[in-house]
């Protein structure tokens, strides 16, 4: 997988729609609301403008990662990659008002993705996915402490 220089970001989303379709390769399609510019659990706001500015890089290099586990530090503090934890990729990004949506696929050949797909097909609404890509500079509001 080709890498680009810069910071990576990982956003924790709830799957808002398991589309239930398969692409021509048999991969499972899903949709998430990536941002609505509300404060999230980490006191951050993901700005729609930031997502849209990085849309092309996100679609080219972004991944759907299982629990942020596709990148971790080893016992020596070195970042190592685990491709088995990359369970899919984004395919579309669009906006509706203040909401930004991402559509993506879960790989049918990935064991972890197959487990997630089983849960989605069973109607689970508790599935979350981490979406990776390039992230612009984070700014903290000095009055509220909220990061944007």
Steps between C-alpha positions, in 0.01 A plus 500: 500500500638842406559737791510878504695717739314683773279427796242227488163535665256241617139589556268281700166478318185304554378324191179685418394280214608156404413533136484125464623500146809336365724653237616312190778338709262381774607764755230625740388864474432723802441868574603717798427853612855629535416840642214726592726760665378408848745449785599133519603283795860626480385867514580541134304633206576357158449791265321426177735740320802300622349172385413641161848655454658161565237303307724409204786378724253318723347317203843419358684397820239458774418167662230347714695362795380259767537678836804704383701176495648531150770723652649450843829528683715197563703432817773736369256786442515464123178535302415175326223428256261207513320481166262234637332776703421704188149374445388733223529834325295812432339533157296822521479816711210749480317760702138561592466830683750494791534120484783326318455137395745231397406192303745214494553132457599224739729245338337160455838325523601654834417280802429793733285672236297180457424503874387864478289420192328214689408741779371761255290240318359393838381858551761624746494874562806495728770451238763770480780546251811714500562682176855611423641761268693826505396760755547875490629691804289471816421827677385520864255774598662668804163582656321167460791257462323346201726387218409575139 
